[in-house]
Amino acid sequence: GAPLGPRRISRRPVPALPDTEAFLAAALQRVRRRARGCLAPELCVQASEFTFLFPSLQYLFSVCAPIFFQRLPLFNLGIQRKCYCQEINFLFIAFDSISLLSLGLGTMGRGIVTSLVKANIRVVALEQNLEYLNTGKKAVMLLLEREAMKMQKGAQAPDFHNPARLQFTVDFDLLRDVDLVIEAVFENMALKKEIFHKLSRVCKPGALLCTNTSALNIDEIASATSRPQQVIGTHFFSPAHVMRLLEIIYGRHTSPTAIATAMQLAKALDKVGVVVGNCFGFVGNRMMFPYVQQAVFLLEEGSTPEAVDRVLEDFGFKIGPFRMSDLAGLDVGWRSRQEQGLTGPALPAGTPARQRHGQRYCPLPDLLCEHGRFGQKSGQGWYQYEKAGGRTATPDPWLHKFLSQYRDTHGIKTRRIDQEEILERCLFALINEGFAILAEGIASGPEHVD
């Protein structure tokens, strides 16, 4: 047949409008009314306006160049991208007719099971012992009841209690018949490799083995199996039953069929699946590391969690870095840093408190976790909450006193930090890391980073 036209939307011609300027002016007014003073949505409309009104090269040099060259120390320009992402043809699989196993019923596992059941996929939820299983089951059923109330809207609520749709077990032998496994244990490489070695022996030959990891090396996990072509990363974002983004991470040996199947799963779950390459943190968390790092550096230097969050939320972020960390759970990042040897027992004696591998490091998140402050789940984190599991964040006098003592201990002199500095340091950290990700080919294009 005839060759296909350009598949990327960015490469397609933009149709002319009868009155482009009036259309864009009306769009800008609508966004201003909805954005309630946030700057980012307005800037997005203005960027779209320039793409309509200027040819691409004229736009680049007349609009982008002044911004880029003003910030040359912060941007890496002239990078040459190497892209390893694969062009694949998607397979179409009826996920309502397969069996899927979710392994692990912690915070992430519960959200994943809830998403699967909502999508009418048959699920087997596995835990290591009855105590953890019963705790996880109660939490999942509570989440499903809340989802049923949202979905009801005057009609009869879906029957989430049907054992044909959702089964809880501690019997590993039930893995033998499932078509797809999503492992959701905590971030520990040795544990994940042990589990995947067992999955490789127990699961049927065609079963797809997915790991819900936020940062760990997919190839190393796959090396524990006899079928690395069927191992793929499926990084759900917390809370998994709410957040729509799903990172799909391919390893060196991951097959196109595995990638296509994971993408179709994302579609079945009504999530936005984005295929990315394998590196520490992938795209989402790799960009988040320097962003949150700058936020905690600002605390060291004299700011507060509520001040940083307010600036970024006023700019247009739905949630600031500290409220986001409390929502996701501070212990998740803490466990990852322990795995990397940045804190905890593996940290060599004599390591400077505020330095790791010759780079500046802020131990504040580690110290909060050592005090049992894990965020919303414990009722205390960067903010205080009305109860464990509460959602209303209020500034915490204890934390402000703790920050003051921390600065005194380390001889840090505070200074006034204005809104512009908060915004620039956090945003430019995101932007710079995004450029690096594109340069390394971890993402196939800027639209995947966005």
Secondary structure in CASP SS format (residue, H / E / C, confidence):
PFRMAT SS
TARGET T0000
AUTHOR 0000-0000-0000
METHOD secondary structure of the structure
MODEL  1
G C 1.00
A C 1.00
P C 1.00
L C 1.00
G C 1.00
P C 1.00
R C 1.00
R C 1.00
I H 1.00
S H 1.00
R H 1.00
R C 1.00
P C 1.00
V C 1.00
P C 1.00
A C 1.00
L C 1.00
P C 1.00
D C 1.00
T H 1.00
E H 1.00
A H 1.00
F H 1.00
L H 1.00
A H 1.00
A H 1.00
A H 1.00
L H 1.00
Q H 1.00
R H 1.00
V H 1.00
R H 1.00
R H 1.00
R H 1.00
A H 1.00
R C 1.00
G C 1.00
C C 1.00
L H 1.00
A H 1.00
P H 1.00
E H 1.00
L H 1.00
C H 1.00
V H 1.00
Q H 1.00
A H 1.00
S H 1.00
E H 1.00
F H 1.00
T H 1.00
F H 1.00
L H 1.00
F C 1.00
P C 1.00
S H 1.00
L H 1.00
Q H 1.00
Y H 1.00
L H 1.00
F H 1.00
S H 1.00
V H 1.00
C H 1.00
A H 1.00
P H 1.00
I H 1.00
F H 1.00
F H 1.00
Q H 1.00
R C 1.00
L H 1.00
P H 1.00
L H 1.00
F C 1.00
N C 1.00
L C 1.00
G C 1.00
I C 1.00
Q C 1.00
R C 1.00
K C 1.00
C C 1.00
Y C 1.00
C C 1.00
Q C 1.00
E C 1.00
I C 1.00
N C 1.00
F C 1.00
L C 1.00
F C 1.00
I C 1.00
A C 1.00
F H 1.00
D H 1.00
S H 1.00
I C 1.00
S E 1.00
L E 1.00
L E 1.00
S E 1.00
L E 1.00
G C 1.00
L C 1.00
G C 1.00
T H 1.00
M H 1.00
G H 1.00
R H 1.00
G H 1.00
I H 1.00
V H 1.00
T H 1.00
S H 1.00
L H 1.00
V H 1.00
K H 1.00
A C 1.00
N C 1.00
I C 1.00
R E 1.00
V E 1.00
V E 1.00
A E 1.00
L E 1.00
E C 1.00
Q C 1.00
N C 1.00
L H 1.00
E H 1.00
Y H 1.00
L H 1.00
N H 1.00
T H 1.00
G H 1.00
K H 1.00
K H 1.00
A H 1.00
V H 1.00
M H 1.00
L H 1.00
L H 1.00
L H 1.00
E H 1.00
R H 1.00
E H 1.00
A H 1.00
M H 1.00
K H 1.00
M H 1.00
Q H 1.00
K C 1.00
G C 1.00
A C 1.00
Q C 1.00
A C 1.00
P C 1.00
D C 1.00
F C 1.00
H C 1.00
N C 1.00
P C 1.00
A C 1.00
R C 1.00
L E 1.00
Q E 1.00
F E 1.00
T E 1.00
V C 1.00
D C 1.00
F H 1.00
D H 1.00
L H 1.00
L H 1.00
R H 1.00
D H 1.00
V C 1.00
D C 1.00
L E 1.00
V E 1.00
I E 1.00
E E 1.00
A C 1.00
V C 1.00
F C 1.00
E C 1.00
N C 1.00
M H 1.00
A H 1.00
L H 1.00
K H 1.00
K H 1.00
E H 1.00
I H 1.00
F H 1.00
H H 1.00
K H 1.00
L H 1.00
S H 1.00
R H 1.00
V H 1.00
C C 1.00
K C 1.00
P C 1.00
G C 1.00
A C 1.00
L E 1.00
L E 1.00
C E 1.00
T E 1.00
N C 1.00
T C 1.00
S C 1.00
A C 1.00
L C 1.00
N C 1.00
I H 1.00
D H 1.00
E H 1.00
I H 1.00
A H 1.00
S C 1.00
A C 1.00
T C 1.00
S C 1.00
R C 1.00
P H 1.00
Q H 1.00
Q H 1.00
V E 1.00
I E 1.00
G E 1.00
T E 1.00
H E 1.00
F E 1.00
F C 1.00
S C 1.00
P C 1.00
A C 1.00
H C 1.00
V C 1.00
M C 1.00
R C 1.00
L E 1.00
L E 1.00
E E 1.00
I E 1.00
I E 1.00
Y C 1.00
G C 1.00
R C 1.00
H C 1.00
T C 1.00
S C 1.00
P H 1.00
T H 1.00
A H 1.00
I H 1.00
A H 1.00
T H 1.00
A H 1.00
M H 1.00
Q H 1.00
L H 1.00
A H 1.00
K H 1.00
A H 1.00
L C 1.00
D C 1.00
K C 1.00
V E 1.00
G E 1.00
V E 1.00
V E 1.00
V E 1.00
G C 1.00
N C 1.00
C C 1.00
F C 1.00
G C 1.00
F C 1.00
V C 1.00
G H 1.00
N H 1.00
R H 1.00
M H 1.00
M H 1.00
F H 1.00
P H 1.00
Y H 1.00
V H 1.00
Q H 1.00
Q H 1.00
A H 1.00
V H 1.00
F H 1.00
L H 1.00
L H 1.00
E H 1.00
E H 1.00
G C 1.00
S C 1.00
T C 1.00
P H 1.00
E H 1.00
A H 1.00
V H 1.00
D H 1.00
R H 1.00
V H 1.00
L H 1.00
E H 1.00
D H 1.00
F H 1.00
G C 1.00
F C 1.00
K C 1.00
I C 1.00
G C 1.00
P H 1.00
F H 1.00
R H 1.00
M H 1.00
S H 1.00
D H 1.00
L H 1.00
A H 1.00
G C 1.00
L H 1.00
D H 1.00
V H 1.00
G H 1.00
W H 1.00
R H 1.00
S H 1.00
R H 1.00
Q H 1.00
E H 1.00
Q C 1.00
G C 1.00
L C 1.00
T C 1.00
G C 1.00
P C 1.00
A C 1.00
L C 1.00
P C 1.00
A C 1.00
G C 1.00
T C 1.00
P C 1.00
A C 1.00
R C 1.00
Q E 1.00
R E 1.00
H C 1.00
G C 1.00
Q E 1.00
R E 1.00
Y C 1.00
C C 1.00
P C 1.00
L H 1.00
P H 1.00
D H 1.00
L H 1.00
L H 1.00
C H 1.00
E H 1.00
H C 1.00
G C 1.00
R C 1.00
F C 1.00
G E 1.00
Q H 1.00
K H 1.00
S H 1.00
G C 1.00
Q E 1.00
G C 1.00
W C 1.00
Y C 1.00
Q E 1.00
Y C 1.00
E C 1.00
K C 1.00
A C 1.00
G C 1.00
G C 1.00
R C 1.00
T C 1.00
A C 1.00
T E 1.00
P C 1.00
D C 1.00
P H 1.00
W H 1.00
L H 1.00
H H 1.00
K H 1.00
F H 1.00
L H 1.00
S H 1.00
Q H 1.00
Y H 1.00
R H 1.00
D H 1.00
T H 1.00
H C 1.00
G C 1.00
I C 1.00
K C 1.00
T C 1.00
R C 1.00
R C 1.00
I C 1.00
D C 1.00
Q H 1.00
E H 1.00
E H 1.00
I H 1.00
L H 1.00
E H 1.00
R H 1.00
C H 1.00
L H 1.00
F H 1.00
A H 1.00
L H 1.00
I H 1.00
N H 1.00
E H 1.00
G H 1.00
F H 1.00
A H 1.00
I H 1.00
L H 1.00
A H 1.00
E C 1.00
G C 1.00
I C 1.00
A C 1.00
S C 1.00
G C 1.00
P H 1.00
E H 1.00
H H 1.00
V H 1.00
D C 1.00
END
